């Protein structure tokens, strides 16, 4: 009677697939997860109370926005060297906080299984990634800020960099929505338009961010498109 030979398959000879390391709420691990393993970071923010991780992400976003604001302020110099960084950081944080309640409502209507706390953590991660990418664009922005005097061109350049960085940042939000069971993205697309418009209006409400003015903040209310048209003229 022949004894059966042990089965040798490809699965038994292949090494196991690498898995993500355990999430550690320190600066290096969070930064690496934000850039290389965003789903790992989102899962940690959604499943557990990562207060330290959220604090590190918020601090990263603040420092990065201030750093990019310094580059913006170097175009005009003077008081803009401290006013522009403060306005960039304040405007970004305010835009997120203003739009967070509507995002939570839209997410619930779309069937997302999440809490306001986890959504807040992911939005902080969105700001952190956006700010880090802006810092990556900072050397290019600095070269143009030191070699041109056109406020309109610098405004268009910073707007383009911000839109690209924000697009990558909002990708984290899209990944979270998929992870919490949202099938339709129509709610998220509507909210994204609202979020972009709010941030554009904040940049006008906190003007001047690029260029100079006798006042730190404007005394006149103005729609951002009207403000852009006036500067182009």
C-alpha positions in Angstrom: 0.0 0.0 0.0 1.5 3.3 -1.1 1.5 6.1 1.4 0.5 9.5 0.0 3.3 11.9 -0.6 3.1 15.2 1.2 1.6 17.9 -1.0 4.1 20.5 -2.0 2.4 23.6 -3.4 3.6 27.0 -4.3 1.9 28.4 -1.2 4.0 26.3 1.2 7.2 27.4 -0.3 6.5 31.1 -0.6 7.4 33.4 2.3 4.5 35.2 4.0 3.5 38.5 2.7 4.8 41.5 4.7 2.3 43.2 6.9 2.1 46.7 8.3 4.0 47.2 11.5 1.9 48.1 14.6 0.9 51.7 14.7 3.0 53.8 17.0 1.9 57.3 17.9 5.3 59.0 17.5 6.3 61.6 15.0 8.4 59.4 12.7 5.8 56.6 12.5 3.0 59.0 11.9 4.8 60.9 9.2 5.8 57.6 7.5 2.2 56.3 7.7 0.8 59.6 6.4 3.0 59.5 3.3 3.4 55.7 2.7 0.6 53.9 4.4 -2.4 56.3 4.7 -4.9 53.5 5.1 -2.9 52.2 8.1 -3.1 55.7 9.7 -6.8 56.1 8.9 -7.7 52.8 10.4 -5.8 53.7 13.6 -7.6 57.1 13.8 -11.0 55.5 13.2 -10.7 52.4 15.4 -9.0 53.8 18.5 -8.7 57.1 20.4 -5.4 58.4 19.1 -5.2 61.7 20.9 -1.5 61.9 20.7 -1.5 61.1 17.0 -4.0 63.8 16.3 -1.9 66.3 18.4 1.2 65.4 16.4 -0.7 65.7 13.1 -2.1 69.1 14.2 1.4 70.3 15.2 2.9 69.1 11.9 0.2 71.0 10.0 0.7 74.2 12.0 4.5 74.2 11.5 4.2 73.4 7.8 1.6 76.1 7.1 3.7 78.6 9.0 6.8 77.6 7.0 5.0 78.0 3.7 3.5 81.3 5.0 7.0 82.6 5.5 7.7 81.9 1.9 4.6 83.8 0.9 5.5 86.7 3.2 9.0 86.9 1.7 7.5 88.2 -1.6 6.7 91.6 0.1 8.7 91.4 3.3 8.1 93.8 6.2 5.0 92.9 8.3 4.0 90.2 5.9 6.8 88.0 7.2 4.7 87.4 10.4 1.2 88.3 9.1 1.2 85.9 6.1 2.2 82.8 8.2 -0.4 83.5 10.8 -3.1 84.1 8.2 -2.3 80.9 6.2 -2.4 78.8 9.4 -5.5 80.5 10.8 -7.4 80.4 7.4 -6.6 76.7 6.9 -7.7 75.7 10.4 -10.8 77.9 10.3 -11.9 76.5 6.9 -11.7 73.0 8.2 -13.6 73.7 11.4 -16.3 75.6 9.5 -16.9 72.7 7.1 -16.5 69.8 9.6 -20.2 69.8 10.7 -21.5 69.6 7.2 -19.0 66.9 6.3 -20.2 64.8 9.3 -23.9 65.2 8.2 -23.1 64.3 4.6 -21.1 61.3 5.7 -24.0 60.1 7.9 -26.5 60.6 5.0 -24.2 58.5 2.8 -24.3 55.6 5.3 -20.8 56.1 6.9 -20.2 54.3 10.2 -18.0 56.8 12.0 -17.8 59.2 14.8 -17.2 62.9 14.8 -14.0 62.3 16.7 -12.6 60.0 14.1 -13.7 62.3 11.3 -12.0 65.2 13.0 -8.8 63.2 13.3 -8.8 62.3 9.6 -9.4 66.0 8.7 -6.4 67.0 10.7 -4.5 64.4 8.7 -5.8 66.0 5.5 -4.5 69.4 6.6 -1.1 67.9 7.7 -0.6 66.2 4.3 -1.7 69.3 2.4 0.7 71.4 4.5 3.6 69.0 4.0 3.1 69.0 0.2 3.1 72.8 0.3 6.4 72.8 2.1 7.7 70.6 -0.7 6.6 73.3 -3.2 8.2 76.0 -1.1 11.6 76.2 -2.8 9.8 76.7 -6.2 7.6 79.4 -4.7 10.6 81.2 -3.1 12.5 81.3 -6.4 9.6 83.1 -8.1 8.8 85.3 -5.1 12.4 86.7 -5.3 12.5 87.1 -9.1 9.1 88.7 -10.0 7.0 91.6 -8.8 3.7 90.4 -10.2 1.1 89.9 -7.4 -1.3 88.3 -9.8 1.2 85.7 -11.0 2.3 84.8 -7.5 -1.3 84.5 -6.4 -2.0 82.1 -9.3 1.1 80.1 -8.5 0.2 79.7 -4.8 -3.4 78.8 -5.7 -2.2 76.1 -8.1 0.2 74.6 -5.5 -2.6 74.7 -2.9 -5.1 73.0 -5.2 -2.6 70.2 -6.0 -1.7 69.7 -2.4 -5.3 69.8 -1.3 -6.2 67.2 -3.9 -3.7 64.7 -2.4 -4.9 65.6 1.1 -8.6 65.0 0.3 -7.6 61.6 -1.0 -7.3 60.6 2.6 -10.9 61.5 3.2 -11.9 59.5 0.2 -10.1 56.4 1.5 -11.8 56.8 4.9 -15.2 56.9 3.3 -14.5 53.7 1.5 -13.3 52.1 4.7 -16.5 53.0 6.6 -18.8 51.6 4.0 -19.7 54.6 1.8 -20.5 53.5 -1.7 -21.6 56.7 -3.4 -19.2 59.6 -3.6 -21.8 62.2 -4.6 -22.1 63.6 -1.1 -18.3 63.9 -0.8 -18.0 65.7 -4.2 -20.6 68.3 -3.2 -18.9 68.8 0.2 -15.5 69.2 -1.5 -16.8 72.0 -3.7 -18.1 73.7 -0.6 -14.8 73.2 1.3 -12.8 74.7 -1.6 -15.1 77.7 -1.9 -15.0 78.4 1.9 -11.2 78.3 1.9 -11.0 80.6 -1.1 -13.3 83.0 0.6 -11.2 82.8 3.8 -8.2 83.8 1.8 -10.0 86.9 0.7 -11.4 87.7 4.2 -7.9 87.6 5.6 -6.3 89.6 2.8 -3.7 90.7 2.1 -1.8 87.5 2.2 0.2 88.3 -0.9 1.3 91.9 -1.4 1.2 94.8 1.0 -1.5 96.9 2.7 -1.7 99.6 5.4 -4.1 97.4 7.3 -3.5 93.9 8.7 -7.1 92.9 7.9 -9.5 94.4 5.4 -12.4 96.7 6.4 -14.5 95.9 3.3 -16.4 92.7 2.6 -15.6 91.3 -0.8 -16.3 88.1 -2.7 -13.1 86.3 -3.7 -13.9 86.4 -7.5 -14.4 90.2 -7.3 -11.1 90.5 -5.4 -9.3 88.4 -8.0 -10.7 90.5 -10.9 -9.7 93.7 -9.2 -6.1 92.5 -8.8 -5.9 91.3 -12.4 -7.0 94.8 -13.6 
